Amino acid sequence: MSYLGKYISVIVPAAGMGKRMNSKINKQFIKIKDIPVLARTLMEFNKCDYIDEIIVVTRYDEIDFCQKEIIDKYKLDKVKKVIQGGKERQDSVYNGLKEVNKKSDIVLIHDGARPFVKRNIIEENIKFALEYGACVTGVPVKDTIKKVDLNGEIISTPNRKELWAIQTPQTFRYDLILKAYEKAKLDNFLGTDDSMLVERIGYKVKIVMGDYSNIKITTPEDLIIAETLVDK
């Protein structure tokens, strides 16, 4: 069931080793209560009626493992392709953009290591992207943030009401995000997230209210939090 007759694609970059995890295996394949992180992530999108296809981007030597132990094992039928990633996350997402169905209207980009995204956030992203063209998921920061120079001295204290911690999914019209990525590649520009590439070509990006439980599994401590979240 498409959303208003639109074709909706998802790109899930899962090619990073995650050095901060201190693990010999890709952090996306670490299990939380017997289910791999990546499988949990993909399940949420696979269950969403509005999603037409999912493209998983992983390391070349993990493509077969991902297909057999994640996609096939957990019957993730909306995953249409498992492809090779690049050196940087941005390269991996660009590879994914080139592989989505050409009739795609909207593309959600979501971290493979962010397994607690909720259905309402996915649907809100789709709705916002159709209305505004570009949106990102985020939550207001809880802490006071300081801008600090290289000497460790505080330069300024930004207004906390204007600061948001950005999560994924980040969602865009397909033609817009492809244009932004092609421009970044042409300029040899490396951004810190997908929306940054859209911002730099002069397009406004909307915020979708996220959830503080939508954490990214990055460190061993995150796994402890993740097990608690699974039990909720």
Secondary structure as GFF3:
##gff-version 3
##sequence-region A 1 232
A	DSSP	beta_strand	8	13	.	.	.	ID=ss1
A	DSSP	three_ten_helix	19	21	.	.	.	ID=ss2
A	DSSP	three_ten_helix	27	29	.	.	.	ID=ss3
A	DSSP	beta_strand	31	32	.	.	.	ID=ss4
A	DSSP	beta_strand	35	36	.	.	.	ID=ss5
A	DSSP	alpha_helix	37	47	.	.	.	ID=ss6
A	DSSP	beta_strand	53	58	.	.	.	ID=ss7
A	DSSP	three_ten_helix	60	62	.	.	.	ID=ss8
A	DSSP	alpha_helix	63	66	.	.	.	ID=ss9
A	DSSP	pi_helix	67	72	.	.	.	ID=ss10
A	DSSP	beta_strand	79	84	.	.	.	ID=ss11
A	DSSP	alpha_helix	89	99	.	.	.	ID=ss12
A	DSSP	beta_strand	106	109	.	.	.	ID=ss13
A	DSSP	alpha_helix	119	132	.	.	.	ID=ss14
A	DSSP	beta_strand	134	140	.	.	.	ID=ss15
A	DSSP	beta_strand	147	148	.	.	.	ID=ss16
A	DSSP	beta_strand	154	156	.	.	.	ID=ss17
A	DSSP	three_ten_helix	160	162	.	.	.	ID=ss18
A	DSSP	beta_strand	164	173	.	.	.	ID=ss19
A	DSSP	alpha_helix	174	187	.	.	.	ID=ss20
A	DSSP	alpha_helix	194	199	.	.	.	ID=ss21
A	DSSP	beta_strand	206	209	.	.	.	ID=ss22
A	DSSP	alpha_helix	220	231	.	.	.	ID=ss23
###
